[in-house]
Amino acid sequence: MSARPNRTIAFVGFMAAGKSSAARAAAAALGTEPVDADAQIEADAGRTVAEIFEAEGEAGFREREERVVLGLLERGGVVALGGGAVESTRVREALAGHLAVWCDVDRETAWERVSRNDRRPLGRDRGEFDRRFEARLPLYEQVARAVLPSSAREAAALAAPWLDALRTRPALRLAWARTRSGQYPAVVGEGAPSLLPAVADPRLPGRWFAIADAAALAAQRGSLPPAESVLEVTGGEGSKTLAEAERLLRALAVAGARRDDGVIAFGGGVVGDLAGFCAATYQRGIGVVQVPTTVVAQVDSAYGGKTGVDLPEAKNYVGAYHQPLAVLADPGTLVSLPREEAAAGFVEVVKTALIAGGELWDRVRALPSAQPSDLDRDELAEIVFACARTKIGVVAEDERDSGRRAVLNLGHTVGHAVETTGGYARYRHGEAVGLGLLAALRLSGAADLREEVRELLSRHGLPTALASDLPVDAILAAVARDKKATADGVGFVLLERPGEPMIGRRVGEGELRAAVEELRA
Ligand SMILES: NC(=O)c1ccc[n+]([C@@H]2O[C@H](COP(=O)([O-])OP(=O)(O)OC[C@H]3O[C@@H](n4cnc5c(N)ncnc54)[C@H](O)[C@@H]3O)[C@@H](O)[C@H]2O)c1
């Protein structure tokens, strides 16, 4: 795609997704006027959309719509398209040269809104509504480079500077994360970190202090956005300590960081958690932008606002919720990861795909390799983006881990116990979670799926059997101490089918023992 000056920001999405109000809000933030395609069609025809449907049928309307939309896209600016505009192949092809922004509404919300308003010709019949919804969903997925939640007036205004920057950067995709305590863009693609100095977002601080993983810095320095100073951290769990946080906080003070400055967290999950914690606590909280450089961080830990450090007594025992101002993930930075780190990170991809189900699971189960350097760049970016959207969607529903967010612990209950029993040295986190996933699938009674995941892990060089010297009793005792245990026992995340995780499930002692013993096989 060639860079063209008049790339249009085109809002797409199903009926009643809030496209027009999002387009108005984004246009206002960019100091321009939006154009509504349906209003333009009505003005050209001198009739309402309903009257055109009546007189010319849907085919007549679609013909008019295609003509008008192609013209509007050429004019540039901000436009809102009708829900069915993407059914036209020519419109979809044209959108590839612009920035399609999808207002992603769930089916029930859309129906509730549509059925209240009988002026919409296609909103009178639930069966027809469902059929259209199913048919259009993949088309929105196909054309959209940016995804906003529905009713996104505020999000669209805040996202506007980022959307503006994405117009001329076709390699980048954006998903808008919205939680109760903050909303922010997650941008994935080659060169994503370079947006930081380029984007005209008034919420961003003017000065940045980077806290950077030393190995990531050595291999990927070009992806670190400009910063006043760079504080280096050694990767690995050993750095997630209060002592290290104190060292960094004091270094920030010595470097002269102020309340209106921001921190760039450049590295894997360790640096993301540690730098995020420093940002959450420095002068009672300053902004942080996450620039993740490991698979774990790009598909999971950078999103969602959980920050913290470990105590000698237990992992992640000190921390704060602190949502980032943005997450900027360049999958190209993953190619320098040590092979074992990349493979262990792949387990989080498998976990996320199992939670999401559908297309993501189909893609992940078919991947030829768990090594980013072996994968097609577009394929890798699409998988990272899909994982980011899954995590963002889960966190949006439950920022503080009191309900739905628990699905992200799939495989982690037994996984953490294996990790702890092995003294954190025996298995990498991801490797232990892989074993935990196998146990969780056994507990779910999903024998075929367990076998498929076992085969997948094995194909990518990950352990599928527990080391013979790790006692089952010690692992069971560690499960019982799991920090997520409540007064009435440990709640498991189970999954019978991809895409359908169930939280807070009770599991009998005998079943659990059998699932862990099976890992010996
Ligand atoms: N906050 C959350 O929601 C959340 C979620 C999942 C995991 N986590 C945390 O994430 C941590 C694990 O993260 P991780 O697996 O990324 O480990 P990590 O941050 O230690 O990185 C793994 C290794 O890769 C190196 N590295 C990083 N980027 C590199 C690059 N581009 N090229 C070469 N080497 C590179 C690091 O130096 C390190 O040695 C754990 O502490 C876990 O608790 C947090």
The ligand as a Gaussian input file, in Angstrom:
#p B3LYP/6-31G(d) Opt

LIG

0 1
 N        1.074000      -8.200000      34.779000
 C        0.483000      -9.235000      34.257000
 O       -0.711000      -9.226000      33.969000
 C        1.306000     -10.457000      33.967000
 C        0.780000     -11.483000      33.187000
 C        1.603000     -12.579000      32.872000
 C        2.908000     -12.637000      33.342000
 N        3.388000     -11.609000      34.110000
 C        4.768000     -11.637000      34.627000
 O        5.654000     -11.663000      33.521000
 C        6.902000     -12.189000      33.965000
 C        7.459000     -13.073000      32.892000
 O        7.672000     -12.297000      31.734000
 P        8.653000     -12.777000      30.568000
 O        8.411000     -14.194000      30.281000
 O        8.528000     -11.781000      29.492000
 O       10.088000     -12.732000      31.267000
 P       11.263000     -11.643000      31.263000
 O       10.751000     -10.281000      31.312000
 O       12.208000     -12.056000      32.330000
 O       11.972000     -11.863000      29.849000
 C       12.515000     -13.130000      29.530000
 C       13.971000     -13.024000      29.068000
 O       14.010000     -12.455000      27.771000
 C       14.967000     -11.384000      27.747000
 N       14.470000     -10.476000      26.695000
 C       13.406000      -9.666000      26.750000
 N       13.141000      -9.126000      25.548000
 C       14.100000      -9.594000      24.712000
 C       14.351000      -9.425000      23.335000
 N       13.514000      -8.724000      22.558000
 N       15.435000     -10.032000      22.806000
 C       16.248000     -10.805000      23.571000
 N       16.025000     -11.035000      24.875000
 C       14.960000     -10.444000      25.442000
 C       15.011000     -10.871000      29.138000
 O       16.235000     -10.236000      29.422000
 C       14.836000     -12.145000      29.934000
 O       16.073000     -12.778000      30.087000
 C        6.615000     -12.899000      35.268000
 O        7.191000     -12.159000      36.318000
 C        5.101000     -12.883000      35.389000
 O        4.672000     -12.805000      36.723000
 C        2.619000     -10.535000      34.419000

